[in-house]
Amino acid sequence: MNVLLVGSGGREHALAWGLAQGDVGALHAAPGNPGIAALATCHPVRPEDAEGLLSLCLEHDIELVVVGPEAPLVAGVADTLRHGGVPVFGPGAAAARIEGSKAFAKEIMREAGVPTAALLDAPRAPCVVKADGLAAGKGVFVCRTQAEADVATARARSLGDAVLVEEVIEGPEVSLFALCDGARAVPLPAARDAKRLLDGDRGPNTGGMGAYSPVAEIGDAFVHRVREEVHQPVLDELARRGTPFHGVLYAGLMLTADGIRVLEYNVRFGDPETQAVLPRLRSDLLDLMVRATRPGGLAGAELEWDPRAAVTVVLASGGYPESSSSGDEITGLDALPDGIELTHAGTAERDGAIVTAGGRVLNVTALADDVPAARAAAYAAADMIAFEGRQLRRDIAA
């Protein structure tokens, strides 16, 4: 089967690795990155260029497109490809609004009876201020003082006109993905990521500075409960509206003293949680994605998992998340030990060298018998890699 993977980040590199384990006739990527190029043929087509992607599909007899990032899904790339006769693992624009608009997500949760934080009338501290649209993980501000709320409101408005204000809820967070075929959800094991830039969950929000899976306190019974109370009601509501959801539905959860609360829904694999989850998958990822696009879907699907733990550490460039340096040579990539999964997130090739080309540059993932051992192996490997301004947290999975 010929497959096209859309995207260029660490999540897409992890997906490329997972897809390559299946019966892929030819794997293509648009635009890809230097890491993905070792697994796929890369093409200089932007993820939001729906017509360009469709032409690429027709030229290379693509039988499945996997869309990695949220922006092209929200923009309707999957709709254009499906209209052109190409199966897509990823929702159409109408269903992708559940990530593209936090106000729409609140509406869906209300109609589906999904527990979430209450909306507030105005940004009065303590509160959470959110930009309504896509913000690459940087549009949420937890405000403990009124001064913080005032600044956050201005920053959120700079990302788009609409702003939501929610009550502050407390508790540990967890990410749960489910593969969806429009009617049913098949959950994956839990992962936990670290969103703040600095140790101890300090500093600004980022797209994610590391992740680990499994999460000790999240067992099979809890995952099943989340599927029934969080994933399935949303699938049912979207189907009722005539916009069935095909792809990955990612629920960001907070485990409060009053029970589960949904922080947000995303319509794609999380980054960097994917880098910690997919190396544990023993089932055929490609087969599951194909089934999700076909009649009968994922009925009866049972996933097999490596019992070992995975820990992912993100290496970010200088200035991230406010800005990012680029063009700095990266060293140490050839010295990594066996068993380490290195995924490229923001890299480029220049004169035969790999250089930085984004905020989050690389992800280092280790598998081991338990989380502490995986954590030690991941950090040992991360410390072998160097580039100017390198940033990383030291407390991932601690």
N, C-alpha and C positions, 0 to 999 in steps of 0.2 A: 504494500500500500504506500502511495506517495503522500507525504504529509507536509503541510506548510505551518510552521510555528511563527506567530507574529509577536515581535517584541525584541528587546535588546538588553534586558537587565539580568540580575542574578536569578530571579524567579524563572525567567525564560531559559537560562542556562540549565537550571535544575530540571525544568520540564523537558528540555532537549535530551538530557541524560536519561530521564525516565522513559521517554518515547523510544529512544535508541535501543532500549532493552527488549522492545517488542519486534514484531515482524514488519519492520519498515523497509519498503522497497527503496525509497529515496527520501531523505529528510532535507527540507529546505527551510530557510529562515529569512524573515524580513523585518528589520535589517540585520539582526544578529549582532554578535560581538566577537572578539578574538577567541574567547573560550568556546562559544557555540560553533565557530568555524571549524573546530576540530571534529565536530559531530555532524555538521550539516553544511549544505551549500548556501551561502549567504547572498542576499540580493539587496541592492540599495533602494528599497522601497519603504516609505514611511508607514508606520502602523495605522495612521488615520487616512491613508490614501486608498480608499475602498476600490476605486476603479483600477488603480495600479495593482492592487493585490488580486483582483479578479483576473486581470490580464495575465499575471504570473501563474495563477491557478490553471488557466486554460492552456498556457504555453507548456506547463510541466505536468499536465494530467493529474492535478492534485485531487485526492479523494477525501481528504479531511483537512480542515483548517482549525488550528488551536490558537485562540487569541489570548495572549498573556495579560497585557495591561488593561486597565479600566477605561482609559480615555477613548480608544477606538470602539469599545463596546458601547459606551454611552453615546458616541457619535453615530452609531448605527452601521458600523462596518459589517457586522454579522448579517444584517438584513440584506445589504447589497450582495454579499456573497451567496446567501441562500437564494435570493431572487435569480442569481446567475446559475443556480443548479449545483452549488458546492456545499456539501455538509459542513457545519461549523459546530465546534464545541465552544459554546459561549452564547450568552443571551442576546436577543435583539434589543434595540434601543428602548422600547417600551418597558421591558422587564428590567433592563439595566438602570432605569431611573432610580431603583431602590438604593443604588450607590451614588448616582449622579445628582440626586436631590435628597438631602436629609429631611426636608419637609415632606416629600413624597413617601420616604421610608416610614416616617411617623404615622402618616395616613394609613399605609399598608398594615403597620403593626397594630394600630387601633382597630381596624376592620377585622384583622385576623386574631385579635385577642392575645397578642404577644406582649409580655411584660417589658417595660422600658422606663427610662427616667421621665418624670413629668416635665412638661413644657412650662416656662415662666413667661409672664407678660413683658418683663423688662430686665435688662442686665443689672440686677441688684445683687451684690455679693452677699454670701457665697453663691456662685453659680458657675455653669459651664457655658461658654460662648462658642458657637460653631458656625463656620461658613457653610452655607447651604450646599454649594457645589463641590466639585473635585478640587482637592488641595494637596495631593500627594502626601497625605498623612500629617500635614502641617497646619490644618485649619481648625484645630480644636484647642481651646484654652481653658484651663481650670483656674478659676479666679477666687482667691480667698479674701481679697480686699476690694474696695470699690475702685481704687486707683488701678488695680490690675484689670478689673472689669471694663473700665473706660478705655484703657489701652487695647485690650483684646477686642473690644467691639470695633474700634477703628481698624485694627489689623484684619479682622474677619471681613469687614466691609470692603477693604482694599482687594480682597480675593474674589469679590462678587457682591451683587447688590443685597441679596437676601442673607439674613443672619438669624439663627435660632438660639434661644437661651433655655437651658435646662437646669433642673435641680442638680446639686452635687450628690452623687451616690458613692459609697465607699466599699472597698473590698478588692480581693485579688482578681486579676483579669485572666482570661483564657480565650484562645481562638479555636473554633471548631469548624472545619470545612465539611461540606457534603457534596458528592457528585450527584447531579440531578438530571433527570430525563424528561422534565416537563410535568411529571405526575408523582414521582417518588424520589426520596433522598436516601443516599447511601453514605453514612458518615465515615469520616476518617478519624484517626486518633487525635487527641487534643495536643495543642502546642501552646507555648507561652512565649511571647516576645517582649523585648525591652524597648520602649518607644523613646524614652528620654536619652539625650546625648551623653550624660555623665553618670558615673557610678552613683548608686543610691537613689536612682530615679530623679536626678536633678538635671537642671538645664532645660533647653528647649525641646519640644517634640520633634521627632525625626520620622522618617519612613520606617525605622526599626534598626536597632543596633546589635541585635542578636536574638536567638531563639533556642528553645530546646523541646524535645518530645521523647518519651511521653511525659505527662504531668502526673506526679505521684498520686494526688488526691482525686484525679479524674479517671474513674473506672468505666467499665463497659456499661453498667447500669445508668450512670450519669450521661454518657454519650447517647444512649438510647432515649433517655428522657429529653435531652436537648433536641434530638431529631423530632420527637413527637410534639414538643411544646414550642420549638423555635423555628426549625426548618420547614416541617410539613405544613403548618398553617399558612406560611407565606407562599409556599408553592401552590397551595389550594386557592388562596386569594388571587394570585397572579393568573392562574388558569381560569378562574371564574371571570376575570376581566378580559379574557381572550388573549392574554399575553403569557403563554406558558414559558417556564424558565428551563433552559437547557444549558448546562455548564456547571460551574462551581459556585455554590452559595456559601459564603464565608460569614459566620456569625461571630462578632466580637462581643464577648460576654463579660459582665462583672458579677462576681459571686458575693452578693450582699448578705447582711444578716437577715434580710427579709426574703431571700431567695434569688433566683436568677433574674438578671436584668440585661436586656440587649442594648449594648452601646451603639452598635452600627451593624449594617449589613454591607458586605462587599460582594461584587459579582465576578470575582476572579480569585485565584490562589493568592494567599498572603505572601508578602516579602518582608522579612526573611523566613517566615515559618515554613514555607514550601521546602527550603533548603534543608530543614531539619526533619520534615515529615517524609518526603519522597524517598530518601535513601533507605527508609525502613519498609517500604512497600515491596512485597514479594509478588503480588498479583501483577498482571499485565496492564500497565497504564493505558497503552494504546487501545487494547481491546475494550477496556471500560469506557474510554472516551468515544469510541466508535459506537458502542452499544447505546450510549446516552443520546445519540443522534438518530437512532433507528426505531421502527415500531417494535414494541415489546420492551424496549429500553433496558433498564437495569434490574428488571424483575428477577429475583433469585440470586442476585450478585452477592457473593460472600468474599470479602477481601482477606488476604493473608498478610501478616506483618512480621517483620524481624523483631524479636523480643528485646533486642539491644536498644540502648538509648542513643540519641543523637543530639549534639550541641553545635550550634552555628554561631560564629563570631564574625561581626561585620568590621571591615577595615574601611574607614571613611577618609576623605581627603581634607586637607586643611581648609578651614573656613566653613565647613558643613555644619548645620543645615542652611545658614544664611546665604552662603555662597560656596563655591568649590573651585579649587585650583585644578588645572589640567596640564598635561604635557610633561608631568614628572615621571621619570623612569622608575619602574618597579623592579626590584631585585629580590632574589631568593625563591622565585617560583619553581626553579628546577631542582631545588634541594628538599622539597617536601617529602616526608616519608610515605610509604605505601599505606593505603587505608584512609587517607585524607581526601575528602572531596572539596576541590577548589572551584568555586563558581565565580565567573566574571560578572560584575554588575555595572561598573562604569570604567571601562578600559578601551584602549585603542592600540593599534600597532603602528609604530613609526620607525622607519629605517631598521626594521628587524627587531626592535625592542617593544615591549609592552609598557604603555604609559597610562597615567591616570586620565580619565575623560568624564568625570562625573562626581557627584557627592559621595555616594556609597560606591566604593571601588571594587572590593573583593569580599567574598564570603568564604570562611574556612569552616568546614564541617567534619566532625569526627564521630565515629560510632564506637561504642564500647559497652561492656556488660552493665554498667550503671552510669548515671548522670555525672557523678564526680570524676570517674575515669574518662568519660567522653570530654568533659570540660577541660581536664588537664591536657589531654591530647590535642584538643582544638587550640588551646592557648600556646602550647609548645610549638605547634605549626605556625600559628599566627605570628609569633615572635621571630620566625625565620624570614618573614617578608618585610621589606623596607621600602618606603618612598617618602619624599619630602612632605612634612605636615601630617603624617599618618595619625589618625585618631581611632581609638577603640575603647570600649568599656572593659573593665577588668572584673565585673561581677555578674556576667551572664551565667545563668543557671547556678549561681552560688547558693 
